[in-house]
């Protein structure tokens, strides 16, 4: 356990060094958040009662997206992992007394968390003091806040576990860019990153809500804004645990199978 904590600390501290990138990222996310909210406001002015979320709930959802973008960015993959597989440097890791899956997972989590730490607080603080209904509203209850924190970490874990599957596919491809683009398309669309899932037709929502993508950012952000309440919050939590277990299990089994046939050339 200590060695994985060491991997986490090294990657976390190293990622905290990029403060200039964090500042530019905060500015970009503010601009994108405001633009998205204003875009939706044009639709809400026609008939706000016809939408599944109140405008303030939607604005809060968008600000939560921007604040925790680093945790839920579906296009991010650990380049060190991809390069180690494609170049053959994974041979060095295979001789170490470590579990490769745990090491990759830990490093990925540390990198995302460090980026989020640098960016989330400024966005949250400013968004809270924006005029209503464009502001980030507080959660409806302490229970919702605690469940939001828990489901954010679970959602991030699910996304990392799914991205690990994409990384493992590199063992079987010359270039995994195609796999990454397909994953990005489904992950962005089905996780509510582009349009919140409640805005989808009901018959499509029934299918999407059962996918692992809906358990990433959709559940924590809807709990925070009060769109998911009561027993539904714990159903969403249970769904996250199920998909996290399945994703990690598949990833570990697939990696184990891949490493049995891996061939490293060169010297």
C-alpha angles and dihedrals in degrees: 000000000000093000092055091048087053091052089049094050094047094050093041094052092043092053092050089066094074097082096143090056089049092054093050089045092053091051091048093048092049091052092046093046094050092046092051093047092049090049092054091044089064089059094044091055090066097057117338093183092066094065123089094229131045114248092250090051089052092047090050090048091053093047090050088052092053095044093053099031091120090061095048105034102133094194094063118101127169102256091198090063094046093047094046090057098042096043097041095244087127085086089077091054093048092063093052120095093245140104104250094205092053092047094051092045093049094049092048092050093048092051094050093044093050092052090048093050091055095049112028103069098054091048094047094047095050094041091054092059097047115112118273129291092021094058134095104261122210118256116270093246145000088254090057091049094051092046090048091056092047095046092047090059092044092048091051090050091052092050091050091048090052093046088052088061089056090050092050089053086068087078088068102039137064089219122009096199091109092054090048093051093050090049091048092052095053096038095051095044100041098040095061093249093129102028123008109253095239087069091063120094112275096244091053092045090058090061098038094050090062094055123093090242092066089056094060112072100339096076101045095045094047090049090052095051092045097248091120112048142160119003091354089070092060092044088056090048091051091049090054093052091049095050093043091054093046094046094049092044093052091045095051094046093046092048091049090052092046094051091055090064101032115129120196117196127193133041 
